[in-house]
Amino acid sequence: MNDVAVLLADAARGRELIDSICNVYDEVFSAPPFFWRDDESQLHRDRLESLLDDPTFGLATATVAGDLVGFAYGFTIPADTQRWQRLKEDVDPETAREWPGRTFLLFDYAVRSPLRGRGIGKALHDLLLSSRSEERATLTVQPAAVDTKRIYERWGWRMVGQVEGGPTAAAPLFDCYLRDGLTDLRRAG
């Protein structure tokens, strides 16, 4: 991984990299096992553009020789979220309870296929999450992405249920994961 630079970035840098982020996203998520909508490329760009205006937005990037090869980004879930109530299964009240700054949503995360298996994904994951002040984190993943889910589980995530995608979601159904704490990543960093 010596030739890979993994760095934190802000929304301004995200705006500079939007085309590169979108290209990596399209490359990764248009391939099996992921569900891909005909309009997903534009929907992703629209989602990312709106997230760049969120003051809680966080981004980590991985580059090789200046070219973006991976990214991870997200934002703080608002206290009035309906995220936990939208799950198909009931979750315990403590999991569903939110307050300002409790939960970071790892919204999108990808590494180009030829560079996987080199620790880039773990470095992006750990750098972004260790930089956050939130108590815990959540993410969703498409059910068919079995290998991805196994990786998340090795990294301390647990599945808490499933949620249906909405009209502009990347897929019709997602597995929802929760990482109950981020302290271990902060200590390691």
C-alpha positions in Angstrom: 0.0 0.0 0.0 3.0 2.3 -0.1 1.9 3.9 -3.4 -1.6 4.7 -2.0 -2.4 7.9 -0.2 -5.4 7.7 2.1 -6.5 11.1 3.4 -9.4 12.9 5.0 -11.1 15.5 2.9 -13.8 18.1 3.3 -16.9 19.0 1.2 -14.8 21.5 -0.9 -12.4 18.7 -1.8 -15.4 16.4 -2.5 -16.8 19.0 -5.0 -13.4 19.0 -6.7 -13.4 15.2 -6.9 -17.1 14.7 -7.8 -16.5 13.4 -11.3 -13.8 11.0 -10.0 -16.0 9.8 -7.1 -18.9 9.3 -9.5 -16.7 7.4 -12.0 -15.4 5.0 -9.2 -19.0 4.6 -7.9 -20.3 3.7 -11.4 -17.5 1.2 -12.0 -17.9 -0.5 -8.7 -21.7 -0.6 -8.3 -22.7 -1.3 -11.9 -21.0 -4.7 -11.7 -22.4 -7.9 -10.0 -23.4 -8.6 -7.4 -24.9 -5.2 -7.1 -28.4 -4.1 -8.4 -28.0 -1.3 -10.9 -30.8 1.0 -12.1 -30.7 2.6 -15.6 -30.7 6.0 -13.9 -28.4 5.1 -11.0 -25.4 7.1 -12.2 -27.4 10.4 -12.2 -29.2 9.5 -9.0 -25.9 8.9 -7.2 -24.5 12.3 -8.4 -27.6 14.1 -7.2 -27.4 12.4 -3.8 -23.7 13.2 -3.5 -24.2 16.9 -4.5 -26.9 17.3 -1.8 -24.7 15.6 0.8 -21.8 18.0 0.1 -24.0 20.8 1.5 -24.5 18.9 4.8 -22.2 20.5 7.5 -21.7 17.1 9.0 -20.3 15.6 5.8 -17.1 13.6 6.1 -14.9 12.1 3.3 -11.9 9.9 3.1 -10.1 9.4 -0.3 -7.6 6.9 -1.6 -5.4 7.9 -4.5 -2.6 6.3 -6.5 -0.4 8.7 -8.5 -3.0 11.4 -8.0 -5.9 9.2 -9.4 -8.8 8.5 -7.1 -9.1 4.7 -6.5 -11.5 4.7 -3.5 -13.6 6.8 -1.2 -15.8 6.6 1.8 -18.2 9.3 2.9 -21.2 10.0 5.0 -22.9 12.4 7.5 -24.4 12.5 10.9 -27.9 11.2 11.1 -30.3 13.9 12.5 -32.0 13.2 15.8 -35.4 13.1 14.2 -34.5 10.4 11.7 -37.0 7.7 10.8 -34.1 5.3 9.8 -34.8 2.8 12.6 -38.6 2.9 12.2 -38.3 2.1 8.5 -36.7 -1.3 9.2 -38.8 -4.3 8.4 -38.0 -5.8 11.8 -38.5 -4.2 15.1 -35.3 -3.0 16.8 -34.8 -2.5 20.5 -35.7 1.0 21.7 -32.1 1.8 22.7 -30.9 1.1 19.1 -33.7 3.3 17.7 -33.1 6.2 20.1 -31.2 9.1 18.5 -29.9 12.4 19.7 -27.8 15.0 18.0 -24.4 13.6 17.1 -25.1 10.0 18.1 -24.8 8.2 14.8 -22.7 8.6 11.7 -24.1 7.1 8.4 -21.4 5.7 6.2 -23.4 6.5 3.1 -21.2 5.4 0.2 -17.9 3.5 0.2 -16.0 1.9 -2.7 -12.6 0.8 -3.9 -11.8 0.1 -7.6 -11.8 -3.7 -8.3 -8.2 -4.0 -9.4 -6.9 -2.5 -6.1 -9.0 -4.6 -3.7 -7.3 -6.9 -1.3 -4.5 -4.4 -0.5 -6.0 -2.9 2.6 -7.3 0.3 1.0 -10.9 -0.3 2.0 -9.9 -1.0 5.6 -7.7 2.1 5.6 -10.6 4.3 4.2 -13.1 2.8 6.7 -10.8 3.2 9.7 -9.6 6.7 8.8 -13.1 8.1 8.2 -14.7 6.5 11.2 -11.8 7.3 13.6 -12.1 11.0 12.6 -15.8 11.2 13.7 -17.1 12.3 17.0 -20.2 10.2 16.9 -20.8 7.4 19.3 -21.6 4.8 16.6 -22.1 4.3 12.9 -24.6 2.7 10.5 -24.5 1.7 6.9 -26.6 -0.3 4.4 -25.5 -2.8 1.9 -27.3 -4.7 -0.8 -28.2 -8.2 0.3 -26.5 -9.9 -2.7 -23.1 -8.4 -1.6 -22.3 -11.4 0.6 -18.5 -10.9 0.5 -18.9 -7.2 1.4 -21.2 -8.1 4.4 -18.6 -10.7 5.6 -15.9 -8.0 5.6 -18.1 -5.6 7.5 -18.9 -8.2 10.1 -15.1 -8.9 10.6 -14.7 -5.1 11.1 -17.2 -5.0 14.0 -20.5 -4.4 12.2 -23.7 -6.3 13.0 -26.9 -6.6 10.9 -29.9 -5.1 12.6 -32.5 -5.6 9.9 -33.6 -4.8 6.4 -35.0 -1.7 4.9 -36.8 -1.1 1.6 -35.2 1.3 -0.8 -37.2 4.3 -1.8 -38.0 5.5 -5.3 -34.5 7.0 -5.8 -32.6 4.4 -3.8 -29.8 2.4 -5.4 -31.6 -0.9 -4.8 -35.0 -2.1 -3.8 -33.8 -3.7 -0.5 -30.9 -3.1 1.8 -29.4 -4.9 4.8 -28.9 -2.4 7.6 -25.8 -2.7 9.8 -24.7 -1.0 13.0 -21.3 -0.6 14.5 -22.0 0.0 18.2 -18.9 2.0 18.9 -16.0 3.8 17.2 -13.7 4.1 20.3 -11.5 1.2 19.2 -10.8 2.9 15.9 -9.9 6.2 17.5 -7.5 4.4 19.9 -5.9 2.5 17.0 -5.5 5.7 14.9 
